[in-house]
């Protein structure tokens, strides 16, 4: 390597990648990992203006380069004009979300900030690039699993630098994310959906659309649908909603007619119009378009196959089964034409009801000694439960090479089934509280744990010595369960009947057991989680709430910048990567502590020290 590529340094720095010795002088081979070095003038000016360094400079000094162009080889075609370095764009995107900047601000930082030029290996007179390049890069990143692969590359670089261990303990927590849309009532939704379809059709083929436009369409769909622009009064709305439905149905009929241009049917807003009309309208037996009823809160997916629901017959006036004449469940209902994947969620918390439209973000970070690096991010629609994301989290950790982990989570992720699957499939120890016995709170007598099962005889013995008849297989929420029913005479004669069964009509105790392996896990964890040792051991999970707070308040996690699930996931991954480098920027080698200036004392404290007592 020529001497021009070796920059003598006289400042003190921790041991990191790229440091060598030459004739007793510390030198740094910058950019040797990717073949791109930091210009000497950029090094001198950046060090002179930032003698203490910044997060961006730490990345360059400690990790050489976080990304290389080879990491993105399959993102771009092999032929064509050479563009900007994808490694450079990836690093700019991470720095952008580390400081919660907009695209324009990030592009300006590349042009103007010395520490960013140092990190990217740019000349001082480098003009940077247009801000629109960043959105194009994120569009590529939103395809397939590229966002997860980018975070995996970052974890690999940190592991190679000794900052991440692939064994130990991790913890996960989730938080709600608000979609970048405004909340619409159902009337606003159908009006705005039709207006969005008309706008897109006007751009695609305005001449064809001209033949369908009527005189009153400009008043109804010429401006965004806001509540104050809708007809006032219940009677006026009852006339307005069918009119919008008829207009939308007429537009769909014309688009799907044989003489219509086929390309119009493939427009996203036209397909969205069709889906929203299916969800919000229906045809009765006479063929009349009708407005659907609000969603039924008593309707559940687990009840759909029950005989009493399947036996329901259509009502009067051709009204079909209620589950087809009402708005679909929150997991299916489209709430905005501009982000059709955003969903409604309502959750009961200690502070009361929380409801939002958007998504849910799950962050998994390392919680061993060392920097708290976020290694896995999962983004799901808001109605999805925490437990639904657990398998995706474990699969992602396994793909990244993590083994023998202890995974700390809260009760939303834990059931006996998930504990068993984590250990059996991935070799992970899932640590979290299992739902306590609900009868233990209502009846402080005998709980299920007080009954002794005989798995060979398939019987259950109560604390009073009464043995049940052989249990029978049953289903609970679609899973295999065992139904145990004690004989009525034995329970009636028991002095603990009221404390045990909780009923006064003489029925026997009914207990639902899990399959043997799962039941043993449930019994063991319910017992362990009541001990002080388990509570102290699992208290480490609470630290993940600080990570949620940091990503929300410092990096803008709570509000989506973009539409649809894939781009929202890209935002979450970049926020996680940005959070990591901010945390790592303050990381010192093991066994050392950063210099800490003495705490300032107030005038009153100094007065007290100087006053004799």
C-alpha positions in Angstrom: 0.0 0.0 0.0 1.4 3.4 -0.9 2.3 5.9 1.8 -0.4 8.2 0.5 -3.1 5.8 1.7 -1.6 5.6 5.3 -2.6 8.6 7.4 -0.5 9.1 10.5 -2.5 9.7 13.6 -1.5 11.1 17.0 -4.8 10.9 18.8 -5.7 8.1 21.2 -8.2 5.6 20.0 -9.4 2.2 21.1 -8.3 -1.0 19.3 -10.4 -1.4 16.2 -10.5 -2.9 12.7 -7.9 -1.4 10.4 -5.2 -0.3 13.0 -1.6 -1.4 12.3 1.9 -0.5 13.4 4.6 0.9 11.2 8.0 2.0 12.5 6.5 2.6 16.0 3.8 5.0 14.6 0.1 4.1 14.7 -1.4 4.2 11.3 -4.8 3.3 9.9 -5.5 1.5 6.6 -8.9 3.2 5.9 -11.4 1.5 3.6 -9.2 -1.5 3.0 -12.1 -3.9 3.5 -14.0 -2.6 0.5 -11.2 -1.1 -1.5 -12.3 2.5 -0.8 -10.2 4.7 1.5 -11.0 8.0 3.1 -9.2 10.9 1.4 -6.4 12.3 3.5 -7.8 15.9 3.4 -11.2 14.6 4.5 -9.6 12.8 7.4 -7.6 15.9 8.6 -10.5 18.3 8.3 -13.1 15.9 9.9 -10.7 15.2 12.8 -9.9 18.8 13.3 -13.6 19.9 13.4 -14.7 16.8 15.4 -11.8 15.9 17.7 -14.1 13.8 19.9 -15.6 12.0 16.9 -19.2 11.3 16.1 -21.3 8.2 15.6 -20.7 8.3 11.8 -17.0 8.5 12.3 -17.1 5.7 14.9 -18.6 3.4 12.3 -15.8 4.1 9.9 -13.0 3.8 12.5 -14.4 0.7 14.3 -16.0 -1.3 11.4 -14.1 0.0 8.4 -17.2 -0.1 6.3 -20.5 -1.4 7.5 -21.7 -2.4 4.0 -20.0 -3.3 0.7 -21.3 -3.2 -2.8 -21.0 -7.0 -3.0 -23.8 -7.3 -0.3 -26.2 -5.8 -2.9 -25.1 -7.6 -6.0 -28.5 -9.2 -6.7 -30.4 -5.9 -6.2 -29.4 -4.4 -9.6 -29.1 -5.7 -13.2 -25.7 -6.7 -14.4 -25.8 -4.5 -17.5 -26.7 -0.8 -18.0 -25.0 2.4 -16.8 -23.2 2.2 -13.5 -25.1 4.1 -10.8 -24.4 5.2 -7.2 -22.8 2.8 -4.8 -25.5 0.8 -3.0 -23.3 0.4 0.0 -23.1 4.2 0.2 -26.9 4.5 -0.1 -27.4 1.9 2.6 -25.1 3.7 5.0 -26.7 7.0 4.3 -30.1 5.4 4.9 -28.9 4.1 8.3 -27.5 7.4 9.3 -30.6 9.1 8.2 -32.8 7.1 10.5 -30.2 7.3 13.3 -30.8 11.0 13.3 -34.4 10.9 12.2 -33.9 13.0 9.1 -36.0 13.5 6.0 -34.7 12.5 2.6 -33.8 16.1 1.8 -32.0 16.6 5.1 -30.0 13.3 4.6 -29.0 14.3 1.1 -27.9 17.7 2.4 -25.9 16.1 5.2 -24.0 14.1 2.6 -23.1 17.3 0.8 -22.3 19.5 3.9 -21.4 17.4 6.9 -17.7 16.5 7.4 -18.4 13.4 9.6 -20.7 11.9 7.0 -18.1 12.5 4.2 -15.6 10.8 6.5 -17.9 7.8 7.1 -18.7 7.5 3.4 -15.1 8.0 2.2 -16.0 11.1 0.1 -13.9 14.0 -1.1 -14.6 17.4 0.5 -15.9 18.7 -2.8 -18.2 15.8 -3.5 -21.6 17.2 -4.5 -23.6 14.1 -3.2 -26.8 13.1 -5.0 -30.4 14.1 -5.4 -32.6 13.2 -2.4 -35.0 11.2 -4.6 -32.3 8.5 -4.9 -33.0 7.4 -1.3 -36.7 6.7 -2.0 -35.7 4.6 -5.1 -33.2 2.7 -2.9 -35.9 2.0 -0.3 -38.2 0.7 -3.0 -35.6 -1.9 -4.0 -35.1 -2.7 -0.3 -38.9 -3.3 0.1 -38.8 -6.3 -2.3 -38.7 -9.8 -1.0 -36.7 -10.1 2.2 -34.0 -7.6 1.4 -34.7 -5.4 4.5 -34.1 -8.4 6.8 -31.0 -9.4 4.8 -29.6 -5.8 5.3 -30.0 -6.1 9.0 -28.5 -9.6 8.9 -25.4 -8.2 7.1 -25.1 -5.5 9.8 -25.3 -8.2 12.5 -22.6 -10.2 10.7 -20.2 -7.2 10.6 -20.8 -6.5 14.3 -20.2 -10.2 15.1 -17.0 -10.2 13.1 -15.9 -7.1 15.1 -16.6 -8.9 18.4 -19.5 -6.6 19.3 -22.3 -9.3 19.0 -22.3 -12.8 20.4 -24.6 -15.4 18.7 -25.3 -17.2 22.0 -26.7 -15.9 25.2 -29.9 -14.0 25.9 -32.2 -11.9 23.8 -35.5 -10.1 24.6 -38.4 -9.0 22.6 -41.1 -6.4 22.9 -43.7 -4.9 20.6 -45.3 -1.5 20.1 -48.1 0.0 18.0 -47.3 2.0 14.9 -49.7 4.5 13.4 -50.3 4.4 9.6 -49.7 7.6 7.5 -53.4 7.9 6.9 -56.3 9.8 8.5 -59.1 8.0 10.2 -62.2 7.7 7.9 -65.7 6.8 8.8 -67.4 4.4 6.5 -69.1 7.1 4.4 -65.8 8.9 4.0 -64.1 5.7 3.1 -66.4 4.7 0.2 -66.4 8.3 -1.1 -62.6 8.7 -0.9 -62.1 5.2 -2.5 -64.2 6.1 -5.5 -62.5 9.5 -5.8 -59.0 7.9 -5.7 -60.1 5.4 -8.5 -61.4 8.3 -10.6 -58.2 10.2 -10.2 -56.1 7.3 -11.3 -58.4 6.5 -14.3 -58.2 10.1 -15.3 -54.4 9.9 -15.5 -54.5 6.5 -17.3 -57.2 7.3 -19.9 -59.1 10.5 -19.4 -60.8 10.3 -22.8 -62.4 6.9 -21.9 -63.5 8.2 -18.4 -65.2 11.3 -20.0 -68.0 9.2 -21.3 -69.0 8.1 -17.8 -68.8 11.4 -15.9 -72.2 12.9 -14.9 -72.9 16.4 -13.9 -73.0 15.7 -10.2 -69.8 13.7 -10.0 -67.7 16.8 -9.7 -69.6 17.9 -6.6 -69.4 14.5 -4.9 -65.9 13.4 -5.9 -64.1 16.6 -7.0 -62.5 17.2 -3.6 -61.3 15.0 -0.7 -64.0 13.5 1.4 -64.1 15.2 4.8 -66.9 14.9 7.3 -67.9 18.5 7.0 -68.4 18.1 3.3 -70.8 15.2 3.5 -74.6 15.7 3.7 -75.9 16.6 7.1 -78.5 14.6 8.9 -79.3 10.9 9.0 -81.9 11.0 6.2 -79.5 12.8 3.8 -76.8 10.3 4.5 -79.2 7.4 3.9 -79.7 8.8 0.4 -76.0 9.7 -0.1 -74.5 6.3 0.7 -76.6 4.3 -1.9 -75.8 6.9 -4.5 -72.1 6.5 -4.0 -72.5 2.8 -4.1 -74.4 3.0 -7.4 -71.8 5.3 -8.9 -69.0 3.0 -7.9 -70.8 -0.1 -9.1 -71.5 1.7 -12.5 -67.8 2.5 -12.8 -66.7 -1.0 -12.0 -69.2 -2.4 -14.6 -67.8 -0.1 -17.2 -64.2 -0.9 -16.4 -64.8 -4.7 -16.6 -66.9 -4.5 -19.8 -65.5 -6.2 -22.8 -65.1 -3.0 -24.8 -63.1 -1.3 -22.0 -59.2 -1.1 -22.2 -57.9 -4.1 -20.4 -55.1 -2.1 -18.7 -57.6 -0.1 -16.7 -58.7 -3.3 -14.8 -55.1 -3.7 -13.5 -54.9 -0.2 -11.9 -54.4 -0.5 -8.1 -57.1 1.9 -7.2 -59.6 0.1 -9.4 -58.9 -3.2 -7.8 -59.1 -1.5 -4.4 -62.5 0.0 -5.3 -63.8 -3.5 -6.1 -62.6 -4.9 -2.8 -64.0 -2.0 -0.7 -67.4 -2.3 -2.5 -67.5 -6.0 -1.7 -66.8 -5.2 2.0 -69.2 -2.3 2.3 -72.1 -3.2 0.1 -74.1 -6.3 -0.8 -77.0 -7.3 -3.1 -80.3 -8.6 -1.6 -82.5 -11.2 -3.3 -84.0 -8.6 -5.6 -80.6 -7.5 -6.8 -80.8 -4.1 -5.0 -77.5 -2.7 -3.7 -77.6 -2.5 0.1 -75.3 -0.9 2.7 -73.8 -3.5 5.1 -74.4 -3.5 8.8 -71.5 -2.6 11.2 -69.3 -5.5 12.2 -70.6 -8.0 14.7 -68.5 -8.0 17.9 -70.0 -11.4 18.8 -68.8 -13.0 15.6 -65.6 -15.0 16.0 -63.6 -17.1 13.6 -63.6 -20.0 16.1 -67.4 -20.0 16.1 -67.8 -20.2 12.3 -67.9 -24.0 12.1 -70.2 -24.5 15.1 -73.4 -26.3 14.2 -75.7 -23.7 15.7 -74.2 -21.0 13.5 -74.1 -23.1 10.4 -77.7 -23.9 10.8 -78.8 -20.2 10.6 -81.2 -19.6 7.7 -81.5 -16.4 5.7 -83.9 -13.9 7.2 -86.7 -11.9 5.6 -86.3 -9.8 2.5 -83.6 -12.0 1.2 -81.2 -10.9 4.0 -78.3 -13.5 4.1 -76.5 -14.9 7.1 -75.3 -12.0 9.4 -71.7 -12.9 8.9 -72.1 -12.1 5.2 -74.2 -9.0 5.6 -72.0 -7.1 8.0 -68.6 -5.5 7.6 -65.8 -8.0 7.8 -63.4 -8.4 10.8 -60.7 -5.9 11.5 -58.1 -8.3 10.0 -59.7 -8.0 6.6 -61.5 -4.6 6.5 -59.8 -2.0 4.3 -59.8 1.4 6.1 -58.0 3.7 3.6 -57.5 3.7 -0.2 -54.0 5.0 0.3 -52.7 2.3 2.6 -55.0 -0.8 2.1 -52.8 -2.9 4.4 -53.3 -0.7 7.5 -55.7 -2.3 9.9 -57.7 -1.3 13.0 -56.7 -2.6 16.4 -58.1 -2.2 19.9 -56.2 -3.3 23.0 -56.9 -3.2 26.7 -54.0 -1.9 28.7 -53.4 -0.9 32.3 -54.1 2.7 31.2 -57.4 1.8 29.5 -58.4 1.1 25.9 -55.9 1.8 23.2 -57.0 1.8 19.6 -55.1 2.7 16.4 -55.0 2.1 12.6 -51.7 0.8 11.4 -49.2 -1.9 12.2 -47.3 -3.6 15.0 -43.5 -3.7 15.4 -41.6 -6.4 17.2 -38.0 -5.7 18.2 -35.5 -8.3 19.4 -32.3 -7.2 21.0 -29.3 -8.8 22.7 -29.5 -8.4 26.5 -26.1 -10.0 27.6 -23.1 -8.0 28.7 -22.1 -5.5 26.0 -24.0 -3.3 23.6 -27.7 -3.8 23.3 -27.9 -4.5 19.6 -31.2 -5.0 17.8 -30.8 -8.1 15.8 -34.3 -8.9 14.5 -37.4 -6.8 13.5 -40.8 -8.1 12.5 -43.6 -5.9 11.3 -47.2 -7.2 11.2 -50.7 -5.7 10.7 -52.1 -4.3 13.9 -54.8 -7.0 14.5 -52.1 -9.8 14.7 -51.4 -10.9 18.2 -47.9 -10.9 19.7 -47.8 -14.7 19.7 -48.4 -14.8 15.9 -45.0 -13.1 15.4 -43.0 -15.5 17.6 -42.3 -18.1 14.9 -41.1 -15.5 12.4 -38.8 -14.0 15.1 -37.3 -17.4 15.9 -36.9 -18.3 12.2 -35.1 -15.0 11.6 -32.7 -15.6 14.6 -32.0 -19.1 13.3 -31.2 -17.8 9.8 -28.7 -15.3 11.3 -26.9 -18.1 13.1 -28.1 -17.6 16.6 -28.1 -20.8 18.7 -28.7 -21.8 22.3 -30.6 -18.6 23.1 -32.7 -17.8 26.1 -35.5 -15.6 24.8 -37.2 -13.3 27.3 -40.7 -12.2 26.4 -43.9 -11.0 28.1 -47.1 -13.0 28.5 -48.4 -12.1 25.0 -45.8 -14.4 23.4 -46.0 -17.4 25.8 -48.1 -20.5 25.8 -47.1 -24.1 26.6 -47.2 -24.7 22.8 -44.7 -21.9 22.1 -42.4 -23.0 24.8 -42.3 -26.5 23.5 -41.9 -25.4 19.8 -39.1 -23.0 20.6 -37.1 -25.8 22.4 -38.0 -28.5 19.9 -37.6 -26.7 16.6 -34.9 -24.1 17.3 -33.3 -25.1 20.6 -34.3 -21.8 22.2 -35.4 -21.4 25.9 -38.5 -19.2 25.9 -38.8 -17.4 29.2 -42.0 -15.6 30.0 -45.1 -15.8 32.2 -47.7 -18.4 31.3 -51.3 -17.3 31.7 -52.3 -18.2 35.3 -55.1 -20.5 36.1 -58.3 -18.3 35.7 -60.1 -20.4 38.3 -57.4 -19.7 40.9 -58.5 -16.0 41.0 -62.2 -16.7 41.0 -62.1 -19.6 43.5 -59.2 -19.7 45.9 -59.7 -23.4 46.6 -58.3 -26.3 44.5 -56.7 -25.4 41.2 -55.8 -27.6 38.3 -52.3 -28.0 39.6 -53.7 -29.7 42.8 -55.1 -32.6 40.7 -52.8 -35.5 39.9 -53.0 -37.0 36.4 -52.4 -40.7 35.5 -51.4 -40.5 31.9 -51.4 -44.3 31.4 -54.9 -44.8 32.9 -56.1 -41.4 31.5 -57.6 -40.4 34.8 -57.3 -37.5 37.2 -57.3 -37.7 41.0 -58.5 -34.8 43.0 -56.9 -33.7 46.4 -59.6 -35.6 48.2 -58.6 -38.8 46.6 -61.5 -39.1 44.1 -60.5 -40.5 40.7 -62.3 -39.4 37.6 -63.5 -41.6 34.8 -61.2 -41.8 31.8 -61.0 -38.4 30.1 -62.2 -37.8 26.6 -60.5 -35.9 23.7 -61.9 -32.6 22.8 -61.0 -29.4 21.0 -60.2 -26.0 22.5 -59.6 -23.1 20.1 -58.9 -25.6 17.4 -56.2 -27.5 19.4 -56.3 -30.9 21.0 -57.4 -30.9 24.6 -58.5 -33.5 27.2 -61.9 -33.2 28.9 -62.1 -34.5 32.5 -65.5 -34.6 34.2 -65.7 -35.9 37.8 -68.9 -37.8 38.9 -71.7 -35.8 40.4 -72.2 -38.0 43.5 -68.6 -37.7 44.6 -68.5 -33.9 44.1 -71.9 -33.4 45.9 -70.6 -35.3 49.0 -67.3 -33.4 49.1 -67.0 -30.8 51.9 -64.9 -28.6 49.6 -67.5 -28.6 46.7 -68.2 -24.9 46.7 -64.6 -23.9 46.9 -63.6 -26.4 44.2 -66.4 -26.4 41.6 -67.7 -22.9 42.2 -71.3 -24.0 41.6 -74.2 -24.7 43.9 -76.3 -27.0 41.8 -74.3 -30.2 42.5 -72.5 -30.6 39.2 -69.1 -32.3 39.1 -65.8 -30.5 38.6 -64.9 -30.1 34.9 -61.2 -29.7 34.0 -59.6 -29.2 30.6 -56.1 -30.7 30.3 -53.5 -30.2 27.6 -51.6 -33.1 26.0 -49.1 -34.6 28.5 -46.0 -32.8 27.4 -47.7 -29.4 27.2 -49.6 -29.9 30.5 -46.3 -30.7 32.3 -44.8 -27.5 30.8 -47.8 -25.4 31.9 -47.7 -26.8 35.5 -44.0 -26.4 35.8 -43.9 -22.8 34.5 -46.9 -21.7 36.6 -45.1 -23.0 39.7 -41.8 -21.4 38.8 -43.1 -18.0 37.9 -44.4 -17.5 41.4 -40.9 -17.8 42.9 -38.7 -14.8 43.6 -35.8 -16.5 41.8 -37.8 -16.7 38.5 -39.1 -13.2 38.8 -35.6 -11.8 39.4 -34.2 -13.8 36.5 -36.9 -12.7 34.0 -36.8 -9.0 35.1 -34.2 -8.5 32.4 -37.0 -8.5 29.8 -38.3 -5.1 31.1 -35.2 -3.4 29.6 -36.7 -3.9 26.2 -39.3 -1.2 27.0 -36.5 1.3 27.1 -35.6 0.3 23.6 -39.1 0.8 22.5 -39.1 4.3 24.1 -35.8 5.1 22.4 -36.9 4.1 18.9 -40.2 5.9 19.3 -39.0 9.2 20.7 -35.5 9.5 19.1 -36.0 7.8 15.8 -39.7 8.3 14.9 -40.9 4.6 15.1 -44.4 5.5 16.2 -45.5 7.1 12.9 -45.2 5.5 9.5 -43.4 7.6 6.9 -44.6 5.4 4.0 -47.6 3.4 2.9 -48.1 -0.4 2.9 -46.5 -3.1 5.0 -43.3 -3.7 3.1 -42.2 -0.1 3.1 -43.2 0.2 6.8 -41.0 -2.8 7.5 -38.1 -1.1 5.7 -38.5 1.9 7.9 -38.5 -0.3 11.0 -35.3 -2.1 9.9 -33.5 1.2 9.2 -34.6 2.6 12.6 -33.2 -0.5 14.2 -29.9 -0.2 12.3 -29.7 3.5 13.2 -30.4 2.8 16.8 -27.6 0.2 16.8 -24.9 2.6 15.6 -26.0 5.3 18.0 -25.6 2.8 20.9 -22.4 1.4 19.5 -21.0 4.9 19.1 -20.7 5.1 22.9 -19.3 1.6 23.3 -15.9 1.2 24.8 -13.7 -1.9 24.7 -14.3 -4.4 27.5 -12.6 -3.6 30.7 -12.5 0.2 30.1 -14.9 2.9 31.1 -15.3 6.3 29.4 -13.9 9.4 31.2 -16.6 11.0 33.2 -16.4 14.6 34.2 -17.2 15.4 37.9 -20.8 16.2 38.6 -21.4 20.0 38.9 -22.4 21.1 42.4 -24.9 23.8 43.0 -24.3 27.0 45.0 -26.4 25.6 47.9 -24.3 22.4 48.0 -21.1 24.4 48.1 -22.5 26.5 50.9 -23.4 23.5 52.9 -19.9 22.0 52.5 -18.3 25.2 53.7 -20.7 25.7 56.7 -19.4 24.1 59.9 -21.9 21.9 61.7 
